[in-house]
Amino acid sequence: MTPNRIGAVVAAGRRHSVGVAPDGAVLTAGDPAAQECRLDDWSGIVAVAAGNVHTAPNTGRSHTVGLRADGTVVAGGWNNDGQCDVDGWRNVVGVAAGWRRTLAVLEDGTARAAGRRAEGACDVGTWTDLVAVAAGDWHSVGLRADGTAMAVGNNRHGQCEVADWRGLRAIDAGALHTVALTQDGRVLVAGARVASGRAASAWRDVVAIAAGSHHTVAVAAGGRVLAAGDNSRGQCDVSSWRDVVAVAAGSTHTLGVRVDGSVLAAGSNEDGQCDVDAWRVEPPQVGSIL
């Protein structure tokens, strides 16, 4: 695997959704007054990330990150910990956003981080040979070109215990868990191994994955969608979805990209984060590093 700019064309945060239009503009759904949704001046975007999957009271603010085709990065929204201070980043090929944190993969396979440092989740300066990164609440995960993974940050629930994983092609991070997709289509889970972990570990023929705060979503061969974990807001009600090539999972909602570029949504719509019926995005190639 080599770094590429085929990143996430949709992303789900705590209370908002973002997508990349075919012309490089950014689509948003959520509270139009929220800073993380006021992105009308962004252009040339090829990938997006949505921050803040934290579920504690009074921490619902969020941020959005965009990767431009020229390898620069833009960010907007809540910036109390400097998670949006990315203006000087260059040669970026991938981005991720978590609670109070933004991560990037550079062309040379190294990583950058901005934001909250208290738990050590920004300690990625020594990482090399990366093709992807993922950001959870208090931990960060990296995927190396050789199919192995590394993680830093809070490990209270074992969410950073990924050193023995091999043969990976994708990773993602939720609030208290980490998920990975293997080359042979299996899903590995570390961390809070509740119903989500047990169910996901039994999935087969998976081509794409996403981790929400407390749920896990996957695209199976043929375009069906699987989900397990917290379904308190209907975020796992995706079994009827078909022809899906990519998924994204937020705090309590899930997005799916169909082969025709249309976008599906399930779960909480309290702030309009599921109002994506009119969206059209450039669908990623099935099996791309998302």
Secondary structure, DSSP 4 states (H G I P E B T S, - for coil): ----S---SEEE-SS-EEEE-TTS-EEEES-TTSGGG--TT--SEEEEEE-----STT----EEEEEETTS-EEEEE--TTSTT--TT--SEEEEEEETTEEEEEETTS-EEEEE--TTSTT--TT--SEEEEEE-SSEEEEEETTS-EEEEE--TTSTT--TT--SEEEEEE-SSEEEEEETTS-EEEEES-SHHHHHHTT--SEEEEEE-SSEEEEEETTS-EEEEE--TTSTT--TT--SEEEEEE-SSEEEEEETTSBEEEEE--TTSTT--TT-B--PPPTT---
